[in-house]
Amino acid sequence: MRLKLFLVVLLFFLSATVTPVIASNLSNSVIQAQQTTTQLTNNAANLFQSGRYQEAVEAWKQAISAFAAQKDSLNQAMALSNLSLAHQKLGHWELAKKAIANSLALLKNQSQSQEEQKILAQTLDIHGNLQREMGQATDALSTWQAATKIYEQIESSLAAQSKINQAQAMQDLGLYSRACKTLLEVVNVNIKADDCQDISLISSEELTNKLQAVATKTPTLTQIVGLRSLGELLRSIA
């Protein structure tokens, strides 16, 4: 009964529509190139965020060619991974696979600075999304675990986002207990439970107070997505 009440309360406080985070925001990559390539990447990112995926594909191709001409393999790899994501939105799976493979091949030759590690982790995030979309949940989980490990090594806040991705793959595989524990690693500061069974032991009043506290503290987007994912998971197994 308390579990069902938790779901009602949770969904009430998280009623706003939130798009699940499957990869890092395209506009967050640090571009250190000439003004023309900066304009190309900004244009491509804006087209993607506007849902104009086919135009974004063409824009990312232009950026890739410009970076290749400058012999800037790091940003070329970044653009390739974003090209893969645009192809994924269009359902162009083979083209998406080719783009992400080319991106990862370029990243193998990098010196692994913190910036390079971050771009590698972001590329792995996009690769994991492709694998999940193609029904390869086991591979996606492994890829996202690798991305999370890198984020944690470089102390990036994106580690929490990557754990949410892991939880999605775990649910696909029927690993609900593991998925719940993984999500609690992201939102446990708000809920303070070790596993989903512990949530059923929390009183309705305490649950309400905890979620009200979350709402008043202006949680991050990642925390909101994590809480919403947790609510959806609990609803599916209740």
C-alpha positions as CSV (number, residue, x, y, z in Angstrom):
1,M,0.0,0.0,0.0
2,R,2.8,2.4,0.9
3,L,4.6,1.6,-2.3
4,K,1.5,2.5,-4.3
5,L,1.1,5.7,-2.4
6,F,4.7,6.5,-3.0
7,L,4.0,6.2,-6.8
8,V,1.0,8.5,-6.6
9,V,2.9,11.1,-4.6
10,L,6.1,10.8,-6.8
11,L,4.2,11.2,-10.1
12,F,2.3,14.2,-8.6
13,F,5.5,16.1,-7.9
14,L,7.1,15.1,-11.2
15,S,4.1,15.7,-13.4
16,A,5.9,17.9,-15.8
17,T,7.0,16.2,-19.0
18,V,10.7,15.4,-18.9
19,T,12.6,13.9,-21.8
20,P,14.8,11.0,-20.7
21,V,18.4,11.8,-20.9
22,I,20.1,9.3,-23.4
23,A,23.2,11.4,-24.3
24,S,24.9,14.6,-23.4
25,N,23.5,17.9,-24.7
26,L,25.1,18.4,-28.1
27,S,25.9,22.0,-27.5
28,N,28.0,21.3,-24.4
29,S,31.1,20.0,-26.3
30,V,34.0,22.4,-26.1
31,I,34.9,23.5,-29.6
32,Q,38.4,24.9,-30.1
33,A,38.6,25.6,-33.7
34,Q,38.3,28.4,-36.2
35,Q,35.1,30.6,-36.2
36,T,33.8,28.8,-39.3
37,T,33.8,25.4,-37.6
38,T,32.3,26.9,-34.5
39,Q,29.4,28.2,-36.6
40,L,29.0,24.9,-38.3
41,T,28.8,22.9,-35.0
42,N,26.5,25.5,-33.4
43,N,24.2,25.4,-36.4
44,A,24.2,21.5,-36.4
45,A,23.4,21.5,-32.7
46,N,20.5,24.0,-33.1
47,L,19.0,22.0,-36.0
48,F,19.1,18.8,-33.9
49,Q,17.5,20.4,-30.9
50,S,14.8,21.8,-33.1
51,G,14.0,18.3,-34.4
52,R,15.3,19.0,-37.9
53,Y,17.3,15.8,-37.9
54,Q,17.9,15.5,-41.7
55,E,19.2,19.0,-41.9
56,A,21.3,18.3,-38.8
57,V,22.8,15.3,-40.6
58,E,24.0,17.5,-43.5
59,A,25.3,20.2,-41.1
60,W,27.3,17.6,-39.1
61,K,28.8,16.3,-42.3
62,Q,30.0,19.7,-43.2
63,A,31.5,20.1,-39.7
64,I,33.2,16.7,-40.0
65,S,34.8,17.7,-43.4
66,A,36.0,21.0,-41.9
67,F,37.6,19.4,-38.9
68,A,39.2,16.7,-41.1
69,A,40.7,19.5,-43.3
70,Q,42.1,21.1,-40.1
71,K,43.4,17.7,-38.9
72,D,41.4,18.2,-35.7
73,S,40.6,14.6,-35.0
74,L,39.2,15.2,-31.5
75,N,36.4,17.5,-32.7
76,Q,36.0,15.4,-35.8
77,A,35.2,12.5,-33.5
78,M,32.8,14.6,-31.6
79,A,31.0,15.6,-34.7
80,L,30.9,12.0,-35.9
81,S,29.2,10.9,-32.7
82,N,26.6,13.6,-33.0
83,L,26.1,12.6,-36.6
84,S,25.4,9.1,-35.4
85,L,22.8,10.4,-32.9
86,A,21.0,12.4,-35.7
87,H,20.9,9.3,-37.9
88,Q,19.5,7.4,-34.9
89,K,16.6,9.9,-34.7
90,L,15.9,9.2,-38.4
91,G,16.1,5.4,-37.9
92,H,19.2,5.2,-40.2
93,W,20.8,2.4,-38.1
94,E,23.6,1.3,-40.4
95,L,24.6,4.9,-41.0
96,A,24.5,5.5,-37.3
97,K,26.7,2.5,-36.7
98,K,29.2,3.6,-39.3
99,A,29.5,7.1,-37.8
100,I,29.9,5.9,-34.2
101,A,32.5,3.4,-35.3
102,N,34.5,6.1,-37.1
103,S,34.3,8.3,-34.0
104,L,35.5,5.6,-31.7
105,A,38.4,4.8,-34.1
106,L,39.6,8.4,-34.0
107,L,39.3,8.6,-30.2
108,K,41.6,5.6,-29.8
109,N,44.5,7.7,-31.1
110,Q,44.0,10.5,-28.6
111,S,46.3,11.2,-25.6
112,Q,43.4,10.8,-23.1
113,S,43.4,14.2,-21.5
114,Q,40.4,15.1,-19.4
115,E,38.7,16.8,-22.3
116,E,39.4,13.8,-24.5
117,Q,38.1,11.4,-21.9
118,K,34.9,13.4,-21.6
119,I,34.3,13.3,-25.4
120,L,35.0,9.5,-25.3
121,A,32.5,9.0,-22.5
122,Q,29.9,11.1,-24.4
123,T,30.5,9.0,-27.5
124,L,30.0,5.9,-25.5
125,D,26.7,7.3,-24.3
126,I,25.6,7.7,-27.8
127,H,26.9,4.3,-28.8
128,G,25.0,2.7,-25.9
129,N,21.8,4.4,-27.0
130,L,22.3,3.0,-30.5
131,Q,22.8,-0.5,-29.1
132,R,19.7,-0.3,-27.0
133,E,17.6,1.0,-29.9
134,M,18.8,-2.0,-31.9
135,G,17.7,-4.4,-29.2
136,Q,21.2,-5.0,-27.8
137,A,20.5,-4.3,-24.2
138,T,23.4,-6.3,-22.8
139,D,25.9,-4.5,-25.0
140,A,24.2,-1.1,-24.2
141,L,24.6,-1.8,-20.5
142,S,28.3,-2.7,-20.9
143,T,28.9,0.5,-22.9
144,W,27.1,2.7,-20.5
145,Q,29.0,1.2,-17.6
146,A,32.2,2.1,-19.4
147,A,31.0,5.6,-19.9
148,T,30.0,6.0,-16.2
149,K,33.5,4.8,-15.2
150,I,35.1,7.5,-17.2
151,Y,32.8,10.2,-15.9
152,E,33.6,9.1,-12.4
153,Q,37.3,9.2,-13.1
154,I,37.2,12.7,-14.3
155,E,34.7,13.7,-11.6
156,S,32.0,14.7,-14.1
157,S,28.4,15.3,-13.1
158,L,27.4,13.4,-16.2
159,A,28.1,10.1,-14.3
160,A,24.6,10.3,-12.8
161,Q,23.0,10.7,-16.2
162,S,24.9,7.7,-17.5
163,K,23.7,5.6,-14.5
164,I,20.1,6.5,-15.5
165,N,20.9,5.1,-18.9
166,Q,22.3,1.9,-17.3
167,A,19.0,1.5,-15.4
168,Q,17.1,1.6,-18.7
169,A,19.1,-1.2,-20.1
170,M,18.8,-3.2,-16.8
171,Q,15.0,-2.9,-17.1
172,D,15.1,-4.2,-20.6
173,L,16.9,-7.2,-19.3
174,G,14.5,-7.7,-16.5
175,L,17.1,-6.7,-13.8
176,Y,14.6,-4.6,-11.9
177,S,16.3,-4.9,-8.5
178,R,19.7,-3.7,-10.0
179,A,17.9,-1.0,-11.9
180,C,16.3,0.3,-8.8
181,K,19.6,0.3,-6.8
182,T,21.3,2.1,-9.7
183,L,18.6,4.8,-9.8
184,L,18.8,5.2,-6.0
185,E,22.5,6.0,-6.4
186,V,21.4,9.0,-8.4
187,V,18.5,10.2,-6.2
188,N,19.3,8.6,-2.8
189,V,20.1,12.0,-1.4
190,N,16.4,12.7,-1.8
191,I,14.9,9.4,-0.9
192,K,17.5,7.8,1.4
193,A,16.7,4.1,0.8
194,D,19.1,1.2,0.0
195,D,16.7,-0.6,-2.3
196,C,13.1,-0.6,-3.6
197,Q,11.9,-2.7,-0.7
198,D,13.1,-0.1,1.8
199,I,10.8,2.5,0.1
200,S,7.7,0.4,1.1
201,L,8.8,0.8,4.8
202,I,8.7,4.6,4.7
203,S,5.5,6.2,6.0
204,S,3.3,8.1,3.5
205,E,3.8,11.3,5.5
206,E,7.6,11.0,5.4
207,L,7.5,10.3,1.7
208,T,5.4,13.4,1.1
209,N,7.8,15.5,3.1
210,K,10.8,14.1,1.2
211,L,9.3,14.9,-2.2
212,Q,8.2,18.3,-1.1
213,A,11.8,19.0,0.0
214,V,13.0,18.0,-3.4
215,A,10.5,20.3,-5.1
216,T,11.5,23.3,-3.0
217,K,15.2,22.9,-3.6
218,T,15.0,23.2,-7.4
219,P,16.5,19.8,-8.3
220,T,18.7,19.4,-11.3
221,L,17.3,18.0,-14.5
222,T,19.2,14.8,-13.9
223,Q,17.7,14.4,-10.4
224,I,14.2,15.0,-11.9
225,V,14.8,12.4,-14.6
226,G,16.2,10.0,-12.1
227,L,13.2,10.4,-9.8
228,R,10.7,10.1,-12.7
229,S,12.6,6.9,-13.9
230,L,12.4,5.5,-10.4
231,G,8.7,6.2,-10.2
232,E,8.0,4.5,-13.6
233,L,10.1,1.5,-12.5
234,L,8.2,1.1,-9.2
235,R,4.9,1.5,-11.0
236,S,5.9,-1.3,-13.5
237,I,6.8,-3.7,-10.7
238,A,4.2,-2.8,-8.1
